[in-house]
Amino acid sequence: MTKTVTIIGAGLSGLVAATELLKTGHHVVMLDQEPAQAIGGQAFWSFGGLFLVNSSLQRKFKVHDSYDLALNDWLGTARFDRLDDEDVWAKKWAEAYIRFAAFEKESYLKSMGIKFAPVLGWAERGGTSAAGHGNSVPRFHITWGTGPGLIEPFVNYCLSHPSFQALLRCGSTRRASVSMPLTIPDLIHFIHWNPSARQAMIIPGLY
Ligand SMILES: Cc1cc2nc3c(=O)[nH]c(=O)nc-3n(C[C@H](O)[C@H](O)[C@H](O)COP(=O)(O)OP(=O)(O)OC[C@H]3O[C@@H](n4cnc5c(N)ncnc54)[C@H](O)[C@@H]3O)c2cc1C
């Protein structure tokens, strides 16, 4: 069933969520307290360094990496010791994220048109053994074009999609009667009592 999903925050996480929702046929309304120039959030300013496990670049540079090694590194750093309590989900999240980074992430990013610089960095390297703290092998992959190169395909995908609308702060052209930053009561008001605001503005061409 097609749904209209409201995403608060036009940073990278919001843009990726919007992209995936649009791909599966849903409508997306994206809200952000910042103007259109700030779309992409922190990721725009970032180095675009991405954690990948057993990537094609690592293999090319003969860096031997695997799901098991990366998980061992993560667990060695996190030292989860409350597995009967609050660490349960943290450990599950770590396992799921490393599974994604080892088996899906590179092909997913490449399917979005993202490329990598032929450089492999060694970030978050606390120790140098697999049992020590931090990454025991280089896993820091630099997006071609750094942060702007990382957000660009997601921004373009969303802005060119007919089922995407974004309401961003835009000086005098801001038409919705909400305060910025948005609060939950604002949103309830915005979504339920001001349906015309759903067409308030956007944005193709503003980015
Ligand atoms: C200089 C720099 C370099 C970095 N380098 C790297 C790197 O190399 N590798 C790496 O992995 N990470 C890096 N990071 C971190 C990474 O960029 C961030 O973790 C990531 O971009 C966060 O994305 P996000 O979408 O979760 O949040 P954000 O980018 O913070 O986006 C959140 C959005 O929500 C909006 N918002 C917040 N509150 C409200 C509200 N109440 N109402 C409406 N809108 C709201 C904000 O305006 C913003 O647009 C770097 C960060 C910086 C600043």
The ligand as a Tripos MOL2 file, in Angstrom:
@<TRIPOS>MOLECULE
LIG
   53    58     1     0     0
SMALL
NO_CHARGES

@<TRIPOS>ATOM
      1 C1         33.3770   18.4440    8.9170 C.3       1 LIG1
      2 C2         32.7720   17.0600    9.0500 C.ar      1 LIG1
      3 C3         33.4520   15.9810    8.5000 C.ar      1 LIG1
      4 C4         32.8880   14.6980    8.6110 C.ar      1 LIG1
      5 N1         33.5430   13.6420    8.0050 N.ar      1 LIG1
      6 C5         32.9820   12.4140    8.0410 C.ar      1 LIG1
      7 C6         33.5860   11.3160    7.3460 C.ar      1 LIG1
      8 O1         34.5860   11.4470    6.6470 O.2       1 LIG1
      9 N2         32.9970   10.0860    7.4590 N.ar      1 LIG1
     10 C7         31.8510    9.8950    8.2020 C.ar      1 LIG1
     11 O2         31.3580    8.7530    8.2600 O.2       1 LIG1
     12 N3         31.2560   10.9140    8.8580 N.ar      1 LIG1
     13 C8         31.7820   12.1600    8.7800 C.ar      1 LIG1
     14 N4         31.1640   13.1950    9.4230 N.ar      1 LIG1
     15 C9         29.9210   12.9010   10.1480 C.3       1 LIG1
     16 C10        28.7490   12.7530    9.1470 C.3       1 LIG1
     17 O3         28.8040   13.7740    8.1570 O.3       1 LIG1
     18 C11        27.4130   12.8280    9.9180 C.3       1 LIG1
     19 O4         27.3960   11.8290   10.9180 O.3       1 LIG1
     20 C12        26.2200   12.5890    9.0070 C.3       1 LIG1
     21 O5         26.2690   13.4230    7.8620 O.3       1 LIG1
     22 C13        24.9300   12.8370    9.8110 C.3       1 LIG1
     23 O6         23.8520   12.7400    8.9240 O.3       1 LIG1
     24 P1         22.3670   12.8740    9.4840 P.3       1 LIG1
     25 O7         21.4580   12.9230    8.3040 O.co2     1 LIG1
     26 O8         22.1100   11.8030   10.4770 O.co2     1 LIG1
     27 O9         22.3460   14.2400   10.3140 O.3       1 LIG1
     28 P2         22.5670   15.7700    9.8410 P.3       1 LIG1
     29 O10        23.4780   15.8640    8.6790 O.co2     1 LIG1
     30 O11        22.9050   16.5130   11.0850 O.co2     1 LIG1
     31 O12        21.1300   16.2090    9.3310 O.3       1 LIG1
     32 C14        20.0840   16.4800   10.2240 C.3       1 LIG1
     33 C15        19.1510   17.4660    9.5380 C.3       1 LIG1
     34 O13        18.0120   17.6400   10.3870 O.3       1 LIG1
     35 C16        17.6840   19.0180   10.4420 C.3       1 LIG1
     36 N5         16.9820   19.2330   11.7210 N.ar      1 LIG1
     37 C17        17.4430   19.0030   12.9580 C.ar      1 LIG1
     38 N6         16.5010   19.2890   13.8700 N.ar      1 LIG1
     39 C18        15.4100   19.7220   13.1780 C.ar      1 LIG1
     40 C19        14.1100   20.1590   13.5720 C.ar      1 LIG1
     41 N7         13.7370   20.2260   14.8570 N.pl3     1 LIG1
     42 N8         13.2360   20.5380   12.5900 N.ar      1 LIG1
     43 C20        13.6050   20.4620   11.2770 C.ar      1 LIG1
     44 N9         14.8140   20.0420   10.8690 N.ar      1 LIG1
     45 C21        15.7050   19.6810   11.8090 C.ar      1 LIG1
     46 C22        19.0170   19.7350   10.3410 C.3       1 LIG1
     47 O14        18.8510   21.0540    9.8460 O.3       1 LIG1
     48 C23        19.7750   18.8460    9.3420 C.3       1 LIG1
     49 O15        19.5990   19.2580    7.9960 O.3       1 LIG1
     50 C24        31.6770   14.4860    9.3020 C.ar      1 LIG1
     51 C25        30.9930   15.5920    9.8550 C.ar      1 LIG1
     52 C26        31.5190   16.8570    9.7220 C.ar      1 LIG1
     53 C27        30.7570   18.0440   10.2910 C.3       1 LIG1
@<TRIPOS>BOND
     1     1     2 1
     2     2     3 ar
     3     2    52 ar
     4     3     4 ar
     5     4     5 ar
     6     4    50 ar
     7     5     6 ar
     8     6     7 ar
     9     6    13 1
    10     7     8 2
    11     7     9 ar
    12     9    10 ar
    13    10    11 2
    14    10    12 ar
    15    12    13 ar
    16    13    14 ar
    17    14    15 1
    18    14    50 ar
    19    15    16 1
    20    16    17 1
    21    16    18 1
    22    18    19 1
    23    18    20 1
    24    20    21 1
    25    20    22 1
    26    22    23 1
    27    23    24 1
    28    24    25 2
    29    24    26 1
    30    24    27 1
    31    27    28 1
    32    28    29 2
    33    28    30 1
    34    28    31 1
    35    31    32 1
    36    32    33 1
    37    33    34 1
    38    33    48 1
    39    34    35 1
    40    35    36 1
    41    35    46 1
    42    36    37 ar
    43    36    45 ar
    44    37    38 ar
    45    38    39 ar
    46    39    40 ar
    47    39    45 ar
    48    40    41 1
    49    40    42 ar
    50    42    43 ar
    51    43    44 ar
    52    44    45 ar
    53    46    47 1
    54    46    48 1
    55    48    49 1
    56    50    51 ar
    57    51    52 ar
    58    52    53 1
@<TRIPOS>SUBSTRUCTURE
     1 LIG1         1 GROUP 0 **** ****
